[in-house]
Amino acid sequence: MLQEKTLAILGAGMMGGALARGLVHAGAMPAANIRLYDVVPSQAERVAAELGSEAQVAPSVAEAVAGADLILLAVKPQVMLDAVSAITPSLHRSQITASIAPGITVAKLESILPDGIPVIRAMPNMPALVGMGMTALCRGTYANDADLELARALFSAVGETVAVEERLLDAVTGLSGSGPAYVYLIIEALTDGGVRVGLPRETARHLAAQTVLGAAQVVLTSDEHPAQLKDSVTTPGGTTIAALSVLERAGIRAALMDAVEASANRSKELSGG
């Protein structure tokens, strides 16, 4: 689907670079079809060097987007509106524009872009760096099903995708956007627990991280509810139920639910919602 398309990536930082690498390494798009632009030229040059000699570094935003089929806005939220204003004179209605900036709504983007430009708003998360991201997508006023499918193909290079209504993106931020930080905290705590009972730190970290990864994979590949999976490893009077009773008394379930809600509420505040 993407082999014959040209992609302009404005912002070659963590997420923009991850997407470029993911597309090329997955064979979804040739490096020659990717144009990179960053206000720090060395950043774009570094990513281009990783992609291969055919990747292009554009000297300006106008040259980056000229004739591109897809445009990825991967700049920071505080400079997003300036970046959109800069490319507006160079755009035409057949160019799909995707934004990954949190807090910048479809309505705000469409108020600056020329009428008729198909907009896709995306919310990826940090595991996209290793090709295991989760990206939520919503489409703007002028984006159709084909535009959304093209965006799906784009972000599928770095993980999984799901389509949602824009009103749910704050909730997505609270769950999968901020979620990796919750999991890192849990892994850190499990590691410290392992050290506390005598394990070497590196061994404990490896055990904790692999356990989280494996447990998540079981959830994704099983038809069983997580509660059923939990029960399947919890024997009467055993070690696991002793541990679970401690977690329940500590309120871990409520704490995680409250964390998702707090993140979602903060996302609404930042977007002016």
C-alpha positions in Angstrom: 0.0 0.0 0.0 2.9 2.4 0.8 5.4 1.2 -1.7 4.5 3.8 -4.3 3.8 6.6 -1.8 6.1 9.5 -0.8 6.3 10.4 2.9 7.4 13.8 4.3 8.4 13.6 8.0 8.6 17.0 9.7 10.4 16.4 12.9 13.1 13.7 13.0 13.1 13.3 16.7 12.2 10.2 18.8 8.9 9.3 17.2 9.5 10.7 13.7 12.8 8.8 13.5 11.2 5.6 14.9 8.5 5.7 12.3 11.0 6.2 9.5 13.2 3.3 10.7 10.1 1.1 11.2 8.8 1.7 7.7 12.2 0.9 6.1 13.1 -2.1 8.3 9.7 -3.6 7.8 10.0 -3.2 4.0 6.8 -1.2 4.0 8.3 1.8 2.3 11.7 2.3 0.5 14.1 4.8 2.0 14.1 6.7 -1.3 10.4 7.6 -0.7 11.0 9.3 2.7 11.9 12.9 3.1 13.1 14.2 6.4 13.1 17.7 7.7 14.1 19.0 11.2 14.9 22.4 12.5 18.2 20.8 13.6 19.6 19.5 10.3 22.0 17.1 12.0 19.1 15.3 13.5 17.5 14.7 10.2 20.9 13.7 8.7 21.5 11.2 11.5 18.1 9.4 10.9 18.7 9.5 7.1 22.1 7.9 7.6 20.4 5.0 9.5 17.9 4.5 6.7 20.5 4.4 3.9 22.0 6.6 1.2 18.7 6.9 -0.7 16.8 8.7 2.2 16.4 12.4 1.5 17.0 15.3 3.9 15.0 18.3 2.8 16.5 21.8 3.3 13.1 23.4 4.0 9.6 22.4 5.0 8.3 23.5 1.7 10.6 21.2 -0.2 9.9 18.4 2.1 6.1 18.5 1.5 6.1 19.4 -2.2 4.4 16.5 -4.0 4.4 14.2 -1.0 1.5 11.8 -0.7 1.6 11.8 3.1 2.9 14.3 5.6 3.7 13.4 9.1 3.7 16.3 11.6 6.1 15.0 14.3 7.2 18.3 15.8 6.6 19.3 19.4 3.2 20.6 20.3 4.4 24.1 21.1 5.8 24.6 17.6 3.1 22.6 15.7 0.9 25.5 14.7 3.9 27.4 13.3 5.0 24.3 11.3 1.5 23.9 9.9 1.3 27.5 8.9 4.7 27.1 7.2 3.6 24.2 5.0 0.1 25.5 4.2 1.1 27.4 1.0 2.6 24.2 -0.4 -0.3 21.8 0.2 -3.0 20.5 -2.1 -6.1 18.5 -1.3 -4.7 15.1 -2.3 -2.1 15.2 0.5 -2.9 13.4 3.7 -1.6 15.2 6.8 -1.2 13.2 10.0 -0.3 14.8 13.3 1.1 13.0 16.4 1.1 16.1 18.6 -0.9 15.7 21.8 -3.3 18.5 22.6 -3.6 19.8 19.0 -7.1 19.0 17.9 -8.3 18.2 14.4 -10.4 21.4 14.4 -7.3 23.4 15.2 -5.3 21.8 12.4 -8.2 22.2 9.9 -8.6 25.9 10.9 -5.0 26.6 9.6 -4.7 24.1 6.7 -6.3 24.8 3.3 -9.9 23.6 3.0 -10.3 20.0 1.9 -7.0 18.7 3.3 -7.5 15.2 4.8 -6.3 15.2 8.4 -5.5 12.2 10.6 -4.7 12.7 14.2 -2.6 9.9 15.7 -1.6 9.0 19.3 1.3 6.6 19.3 3.2 5.5 22.4 6.9 4.9 23.3 7.1 1.2 22.4 6.9 2.3 18.8 10.7 2.7 19.2 11.0 -1.1 19.2 8.2 -1.8 16.8 5.7 -2.7 19.5 3.8 0.6 19.7 0.0 1.1 20.1 -1.3 4.0 18.0 -4.9 5.3 18.1 -6.1 7.1 15.0 -9.0 9.4 14.3 -9.9 11.1 11.1 -10.8 14.7 10.3 -13.6 16.2 8.4 -12.2 15.6 4.9 -10.5 12.2 5.5 -12.2 9.2 4.1 -11.9 5.4 4.7 -9.0 5.1 2.2 -7.1 7.9 4.0 -7.6 6.2 7.3 -6.4 2.8 5.9 -3.2 4.5 4.5 -2.6 6.0 8.0 -3.1 2.5 9.5 -0.5 1.1 7.1 1.9 3.9 8.1 1.7 3.3 11.8 1.4 -0.4 11.6 5.1 -0.4 10.7 5.8 0.4 14.4 3.1 -1.7 16.1 -0.6 -2.0 16.3 -3.4 0.5 15.5 -6.9 1.2 16.5 -9.4 3.7 15.1 -11.3 5.9 17.7 -13.4 9.0 17.8 -11.4 12.1 18.6 -13.4 12.6 21.9 -11.7 9.4 23.1 -8.1 10.4 22.5 -7.7 11.9 26.0 -8.7 8.5 27.3 -6.2 6.9 25.0 -3.5 9.2 26.3 -4.4 8.2 29.9 -4.2 4.5 29.1 -1.7 3.7 26.3 0.0 7.0 25.9 1.1 7.3 29.5 0.8 3.6 30.1 4.4 2.6 29.4 5.4 4.8 32.4 3.1 2.9 34.7 4.6 -0.4 33.5 8.1 0.8 33.9 7.3 1.7 37.5 5.9 -1.7 38.1 9.0 -3.4 36.5 11.2 -1.2 38.7 9.2 -2.2 41.8 9.3 -5.9 40.9 13.0 -5.7 40.3 13.6 -4.0 43.7 11.4 -6.7 45.3 13.6 -9.4 43.7 16.7 -7.7 45.0 15.1 -7.5 48.5 14.7 -11.3 48.6 18.3 -11.9 47.4 18.4 -11.9 43.6 21.2 -10.0 41.8 19.8 -6.8 40.3 20.3 -7.6 36.6 18.8 -11.0 37.1 15.8 -9.5 38.9 15.3 -6.9 36.2 15.4 -9.6 33.5 13.0 -11.7 35.3 10.6 -8.8 35.9 10.7 -7.4 32.4 10.3 -10.8 30.7 7.4 -11.7 33.0 5.6 -8.5 32.1 6.2 -9.1 28.4 5.2 -12.7 28.6 2.0 -12.0 30.6 1.0 -9.3 28.1 1.5 -11.7 25.2 -0.7 -14.3 26.9 -3.5 -11.7 27.2 -3.2 -10.7 23.6 -3.3 -14.3 22.3 -5.9 -15.7 24.7 -9.7 -15.4 24.6 -9.8 -15.5 28.4 -10.4 -12.5 30.6 -7.3 -11.3 32.5 -9.2 -12.2 35.7 -9.4 -15.8 34.5 -5.8 -15.9 33.6 -4.9 -14.6 37.0 -7.0 -17.3 38.6 -5.3 -20.0 36.5 -1.9 -19.3 38.3 -3.5 -18.8 41.8 -3.7 -22.1 43.7 -5.5 -22.4 47.0 -3.3 -21.5 50.0 -0.3 -20.9 47.6 2.3 -18.3 47.0 0.4 -16.2 44.4 -2.7 -15.7 46.5 -0.5 -14.6 49.4 1.0 -12.0 47.1 -2.3 -10.9 45.6 -3.8 -10.3 49.0 -1.0 -7.8 49.7 -1.6 -6.0 46.4 -5.3 -5.8 47.0 -4.8 -4.4 50.5 -2.4 -1.8 49.1 -5.0 -0.7 46.6 -3.0 -1.3 43.4 -6.1 -1.8 41.3 -7.7 1.5 42.3 -4.4 3.3 42.0 -3.9 2.2 38.4 -7.5 3.1 37.5 -7.0 6.5 39.1 -3.7 7.0 37.3 -5.4 6.5 33.9 -8.1 8.9 34.8 -5.7 11.6 36.1 -3.6 11.4 32.9 -6.8 11.6 30.7 -8.0 14.6 32.7 -4.6 16.4 32.3 -4.7 15.7 28.6 -8.1 17.4 28.4 -6.7 20.4 30.3 -3.7 20.7 27.9 -5.9 20.6 24.9 -8.2 23.2 26.3 -11.0 20.7 26.5 
